[in-house]
């Protein structure tokens, strides 16, 4: 047992790691082994499309499995994990995407920082690690506040929560299905007086988007899947109507949506389908239509 893991047990932390699986790669089992070696129990939600061999390997690794025969959406899957966590004896919850990889002693650094913060403040929504993308390297937190210790919003993967976090803020908004879920939860938390804190020592290796493109002096990550284009555009309209989300962020998101409407068809897998998904996303966004787009299999 490593010194870091020994520290966790000595301090009676009992962390749970939750992973949502959708068409997972073989590296998923490696992710599970890595998380478990750092002292975490693991709960995985299978969101359809997992082979019997992969299920067997996960069961062999003593992972708690929650299985859906179809894609019920990232938000529903995350809420399955959150519900399991709230009913468990685990003290903290890490949420990971299946293509994320925590650095050595990631859990140690995150729990150490969380416990130190908890001794001084009572408004922790979640703790966020540093992010390093496999394509472009370390990604600066663009939503970092002026105090350099808290963020306006952050992606879910790698974040650390306590039961108090969800008791105060609630679960994820499953009407979004996918995309924008993390931003909505973070802004809702802040509207209730909670804060998102940063742990710079912990690094999460994560692949953001399918490709990266240069826009002016900065490089942006982008998804090529036309179905994702639909949800990103539609949910931008959904979030723009939320009064607890800062008006400046809503304005910027709408400007980004205008840029995406041109970029997605040009850079996506299929020009025609991406164009159709963008217009459908705009139309459904204006109509306030949410949930899963059942007309197209995914």
C-alpha positions as CSV (number, residue, x, y, z in Angstrom):
1,X,0.0,0.0,0.0
2,X,1.4,3.4,-1.0
3,X,2.0,6.1,1.5
4,X,-0.7,8.2,-0.1
5,X,-3.3,5.5,0.1
6,X,-2.2,4.7,3.7
7,X,-2.9,8.4,4.5
8,X,-6.4,8.0,3.2
9,X,-7.2,5.1,5.4
10,X,-5.6,6.7,8.4
11,X,-7.9,9.7,8.0
12,X,-11.0,7.5,7.5
13,X,-11.8,8.9,4.1
14,X,-13.8,6.4,2.1
15,X,-13.9,7.7,-1.5
16,X,-16.1,6.4,-4.3
17,X,-15.3,6.9,-8.0
18,X,-18.1,6.9,-10.5
19,X,-17.5,6.2,-14.2
20,X,-20.1,6.4,-17.0
21,X,-19.3,3.9,-19.8
22,X,-20.6,4.4,-23.4
23,X,-18.8,2.4,-26.1
24,X,-15.7,2.2,-23.9
25,X,-12.2,1.4,-25.0
26,X,-10.1,-1.4,-23.6
27,X,-8.3,1.2,-21.5
28,X,-11.4,1.4,-19.2
29,X,-10.2,-1.6,-17.1
30,X,-6.8,0.1,-16.7
31,X,-8.7,3.3,-15.5
32,X,-10.6,1.2,-13.0
33,X,-7.4,-0.5,-11.7
34,X,-5.7,2.8,-11.4
35,X,-8.5,4.4,-9.4
36,X,-8.8,1.4,-7.1
37,X,-5.1,1.4,-6.5
38,X,-5.5,4.9,-5.1
39,X,-8.0,3.8,-2.5
40,X,-11.4,4.3,-4.2
41,X,-14.4,2.0,-4.5
42,X,-15.8,2.1,-8.0
43,X,-19.3,2.4,-9.3
44,X,-19.7,2.2,-13.1
45,X,-22.9,2.9,-15.1
46,X,-23.1,1.0,-18.4
47,X,-24.9,3.3,-20.8
48,X,-25.5,0.6,-23.4
49,X,-23.0,-0.9,-25.9
50,X,-20.7,-2.8,-23.5
51,X,-19.6,-6.3,-24.4
52,X,-20.1,-9.3,-22.1
53,X,-16.3,-9.6,-21.8
54,X,-16.0,-6.1,-20.6
55,X,-18.8,-6.6,-18.1
56,X,-17.0,-9.8,-16.8
57,X,-13.7,-7.9,-16.4
58,X,-15.4,-5.1,-14.5
59,X,-17.2,-7.5,-12.2
60,X,-13.9,-9.3,-11.7
61,X,-12.4,-6.0,-10.6
62,X,-15.2,-5.8,-7.9
63,X,-16.9,-2.8,-9.5
64,X,-20.5,-2.0,-8.6
65,X,-22.3,-2.1,-12.0
66,X,-25.5,-0.2,-12.9
67,X,-26.6,-1.4,-16.4
68,X,-28.8,0.4,-19.0
69,X,-29.6,-1.5,-22.2
70,X,-29.7,1.8,-24.1
71,X,-28.1,5.2,-24.0
72,X,-30.2,7.1,-21.3
73,X,-27.9,10.1,-21.4
74,X,-24.9,11.3,-19.4
75,X,-27.0,13.2,-16.9
76,X,-29.2,10.2,-16.0
77,X,-26.1,8.0,-15.7
78,X,-24.4,10.5,-13.4
79,X,-27.5,10.7,-11.3
80,X,-27.5,6.9,-10.9
81,X,-24.0,7.2,-9.5
82,X,-25.0,10.1,-7.2
83,X,-28.0,8.2,-5.9
84,X,-25.8,5.2,-5.2
85,X,-23.2,7.4,-3.4
86,X,-25.8,9.1,-1.2
87,X,-27.1,5.8,0.0
88,X,-23.6,4.3,0.5
89,X,-21.1,4.6,3.4
90,X,-18.6,6.4,1.2
91,X,-17.6,9.8,2.3
92,X,-16.6,11.5,-1.0
93,X,-17.4,11.0,-4.7
94,X,-15.1,11.4,-7.7
95,X,-16.7,11.5,-11.1
96,X,-14.7,10.4,-14.1
97,X,-15.3,10.2,-17.9
98,X,-14.2,6.9,-19.3
99,X,-11.4,8.6,-21.4
100,X,-10.0,10.4,-18.4
101,X,-6.8,9.2,-16.5
102,X,-5.8,10.6,-13.1
103,X,-2.2,11.2,-12.3
104,X,-0.4,9.1,-9.6
105,X,-1.6,10.2,-6.1
106,X,-4.4,12.2,-7.7
107,X,-6.9,11.0,-5.1
108,X,-4.4,11.8,-2.3
109,X,-3.9,15.4,-3.5
110,X,-7.7,16.0,-4.0
111,X,-8.8,14.6,-0.7
112,X,-6.0,16.4,1.2
113,X,-7.0,19.7,-0.4
114,X,-10.7,19.0,0.2
115,X,-10.2,18.2,3.9
116,X,-8.1,21.3,4.4
117,X,-10.8,23.5,2.8
118,X,-13.5,21.8,4.8
119,X,-11.8,22.8,8.0
120,X,-12.1,26.5,7.0
121,X,-15.2,26.8,4.8
122,X,-18.6,25.2,4.6
123,X,-19.6,26.1,1.1
124,X,-17.7,23.6,-1.0
125,X,-19.7,22.6,-4.1
126,X,-16.8,20.6,-5.6
127,X,-13.0,20.5,-6.0
128,X,-11.6,20.7,-9.5
129,X,-8.2,19.3,-10.7
130,X,-5.8,20.7,-13.3
131,X,-6.5,19.4,-16.8
132,X,-4.0,18.2,-19.3
133,X,-5.3,17.4,-22.8
134,X,-3.6,14.6,-24.8
135,X,-3.5,16.8,-27.9
136,X,-2.5,20.3,-26.7
137,X,-1.1,19.8,-23.2
138,X,-2.1,21.7,-20.0
139,X,-5.3,23.6,-20.4
140,X,-5.6,26.8,-18.4
141,X,-8.9,27.1,-16.5
142,X,-10.6,29.8,-18.5
143,X,-13.3,30.2,-15.8
144,X,-10.8,30.8,-13.0
145,X,-11.9,33.7,-10.7
146,X,-9.6,36.6,-9.8
147,X,-8.7,35.0,-6.5
148,X,-7.0,32.2,-8.4
149,X,-8.5,29.6,-6.0
150,X,-12.1,29.3,-7.2
151,X,-13.7,28.8,-10.6
152,X,-16.9,30.0,-12.2
153,X,-17.6,26.6,-13.7
154,X,-15.8,23.4,-14.7
155,X,-16.2,20.1,-16.4
156,X,-17.4,17.2,-14.3
157,X,-14.7,14.7,-14.9
158,X,-12.2,14.5,-12.1
159,X,-14.2,16.6,-9.7
160,X,-14.6,15.7,-6.1
161,X,-17.9,16.0,-4.2
162,X,-19.2,15.3,-0.7
163,X,-22.7,14.3,0.3
164,X,-23.2,17.8,1.5
165,X,-22.6,19.0,-2.1
166,X,-25.6,17.2,-3.5
167,X,-27.8,17.7,-0.4
168,X,-27.4,21.4,-0.9
169,X,-27.4,21.7,-4.7
170,X,-29.3,18.6,-5.9
171,X,-28.4,16.2,-8.8
172,X,-27.7,16.9,-12.4
173,X,-30.3,18.3,-14.8
174,X,-31.3,15.2,-16.8
175,X,-33.4,17.1,-19.3
176,X,-30.1,18.2,-20.9
177,X,-29.2,14.6,-21.8
178,X,-25.6,15.5,-22.5
179,X,-23.5,18.7,-22.9
180,X,-23.8,21.7,-20.6
181,X,-24.6,19.5,-17.6
182,X,-21.5,20.5,-15.7
183,X,-22.0,24.2,-16.3
184,X,-25.6,24.2,-15.3
185,X,-24.8,22.4,-12.0
186,X,-21.9,24.7,-11.2
187,X,-23.9,27.8,-11.7
188,X,-26.9,26.4,-9.8
189,X,-24.5,25.7,-6.9
190,X,-23.1,29.2,-7.0
191,X,-26.6,30.7,-7.0
192,X,-27.0,28.9,-3.6
193,X,-23.8,30.3,-2.1
194,X,-21.6,27.4,-2.9
195,X,-18.1,27.6,-4.5
196,X,-16.0,25.6,-6.9
197,X,-12.4,25.3,-5.7
198,X,-9.2,24.4,-7.6
199,X,-6.6,21.8,-6.7
200,X,-3.6,22.6,-8.9
201,X,-1.5,19.7,-7.6
202,X,-3.8,17.0,-8.9
203,X,-3.7,16.5,-12.7
204,X,-6.3,14.8,-14.8
205,X,-5.3,13.6,-18.3
206,X,-8.3,14.0,-20.5
207,X,-9.1,14.1,-24.2
208,X,-11.4,17.1,-25.0
209,X,-13.2,16.9,-28.2
210,X,-12.3,14.9,-31.3
211,X,-10.1,17.5,-33.0
212,X,-8.4,20.8,-32.2
213,X,-8.4,23.8,-34.5
214,X,-6.7,27.2,-34.4
215,X,-9.0,30.1,-34.1
216,X,-7.0,33.3,-34.1
217,X,-4.2,32.9,-31.5
218,X,-5.9,30.1,-29.5
219,X,-6.6,26.5,-30.2
220,X,-10.1,25.1,-29.7
221,X,-11.4,21.6,-29.2
222,X,-14.3,20.4,-31.3
223,X,-16.6,17.3,-31.6
224,X,-17.1,15.9,-35.1
225,X,-20.2,13.9,-34.2
226,X,-23.4,15.6,-35.7
227,X,-25.5,14.3,-32.8
228,X,-23.3,16.1,-30.3
229,X,-23.6,19.3,-32.4
230,X,-27.4,19.1,-31.9
231,X,-27.1,18.8,-28.1
232,X,-24.4,21.5,-27.8
233,X,-26.5,24.0,-29.8
234,X,-29.8,23.2,-28.2
235,X,-28.6,23.2,-24.7
236,X,-26.9,26.6,-25.2
237,X,-30.4,28.0,-25.7
238,X,-31.6,26.1,-22.6
239,X,-28.9,27.5,-20.4
240,X,-29.3,31.0,-21.8
241,X,-32.8,31.1,-20.2
242,X,-31.6,30.2,-16.7
243,X,-31.7,33.4,-14.6
244,X,-29.1,32.0,-12.1
245,X,-26.5,31.8,-14.9
246,X,-24.5,35.1,-15.2
247,X,-25.7,37.2,-18.1
248,X,-22.1,37.6,-19.5
249,X,-21.6,33.9,-19.7
250,X,-25.0,33.5,-21.4
251,X,-24.0,36.2,-23.9
252,X,-20.7,34.6,-24.7
253,X,-22.3,31.2,-25.1
254,X,-24.8,32.6,-27.6
255,X,-21.9,34.2,-29.6
256,X,-20.1,30.8,-29.5
257,X,-23.3,29.2,-30.8
258,X,-23.3,31.5,-33.8
259,X,-19.7,30.4,-34.5
260,X,-20.5,26.8,-34.1
261,X,-23.4,27.0,-36.5
262,X,-20.9,27.7,-39.3
263,X,-18.0,25.6,-38.0
264,X,-19.8,22.3,-37.2
265,X,-21.0,21.5,-40.8
266,X,-17.6,22.4,-42.2
267,X,-15.6,20.4,-39.7
268,X,-17.9,17.6,-38.7
269,X,-18.1,14.1,-40.1
270,X,-21.0,14.9,-42.4
271,X,-21.7,18.4,-43.8
272,X,-25.4,17.7,-44.5
273,X,-26.2,15.9,-41.2
274,X,-24.3,18.4,-39.1
275,X,-26.1,21.3,-40.8
276,X,-29.4,19.5,-40.1
277,X,-28.5,18.9,-36.5
278,X,-27.5,22.6,-36.0
279,X,-30.8,23.9,-37.4
280,X,-32.7,21.3,-35.4
281,X,-30.8,22.3,-32.3
282,X,-31.6,25.9,-32.8
283,X,-35.3,25.1,-33.5
284,X,-35.7,22.9,-30.4
285,X,-33.7,25.4,-28.3
286,X,-36.2,28.1,-29.3
287,X,-39.1,25.7,-28.6
288,X,-37.6,24.8,-25.2
289,X,-37.6,21.1,-26.2
290,X,-35.2,19.0,-24.1
291,X,-34.5,15.3,-23.4
292,X,-33.2,12.7,-25.8
293,X,-33.5,13.1,-29.6
294,X,-35.0,9.7,-30.2
295,X,-35.4,10.1,-34.0
296,X,-31.6,9.4,-34.5
297,X,-30.0,6.3,-32.9
298,X,-27.3,7.0,-30.4
